[in-house]
Amino acid sequence: MDFSFIVQALGEVISPTTAAYALAALGLTLHFGYTGLLNFGQAGFMAVGGYAFAILSNTFHMPFIVGLLAAIAGAMVFGLLLGIPTLRLRADYLSIVTIAAAEIIRLVAKTPELSWLTGGSAGMDSGADDFQSFNPFPVGLYAIGPLTYTEEDLWTMVFAWIVVALCALLVWRLVHSPWGRVVKAIREDEDAVRSLGKNVFAYKMQVLLLGGVLGGLGGMIFVLPRSVQPDNFGTQTTFFLWTIMLLGGAATVLGPIVGSMIFWFVLVATDGLISLLVSEQLLPITGVQGGQVRFILVGIALMLLVIFRPQGLFGKKSEVYFNV
């Protein structure tokens, strides 16, 4: 039997994809874990960040820094358009509006009339050539244990995790500041916070924008090593992010990062194991069906996690409320 899929799964632990999802899940932690905002549209922020970067870098041939700033600015604009009419809604209505907004972004990017700008259903190249011009690693192959990377792959991975580390440090400082105590109080009882003279709407908007920017940066990092495809930012992406956040801990900074590593390792390892069992005729299913079985297993694992350990690996049960 070929168990090479284990090496592939180990490589996924430190891949740019894992870093991108860790960043977006960190933003979702700010929304839900610390403030109680039931945001089901984080994939929309990722899509805005990814497309803003790709359009500026690929279509208009702007420098990498301009594309980076465009991803941040795009996420902030999307957050303002989303937050101004929705942040006064009750949590369940907020979840409906955010998931609908994310789908609108995906479908707009997919529409044929905008294919000159977004590439339509076929997607577009991310335009990461200028990003690679900052690459400090000489041309060659680099080994990390059993894993081998080109200089471009290594630079993308190192940059992605540097961004994750800096953003995690920023979030940690914020949630342990007076500002962080206010947003956690909003999660517990926003009426009490309002009675103390705090502008709850302003704090919620700040959280939505900051978490959205993290999602936009995650979207930019996600597209760096690949092309931009609209279906990569569907509702499945948002629910992956929720799984990652709940796995690590909804009200922690480290949780989403470790949760992303565990999630992608399990997802890739499960896919490889099922493919191996199907090829050895130990499972009476086809290869296409095997791809769906792994999502069934992830869904079952999520249900068990919510039932038996809703606080995740690093969270505190007293800080997690699913009935926000």
Beta strands, then each sheet from edge to edge (+ up, - down):
strand 1: 141-144
strand 2: 147-150
sheet 1: 1+ 2-
end
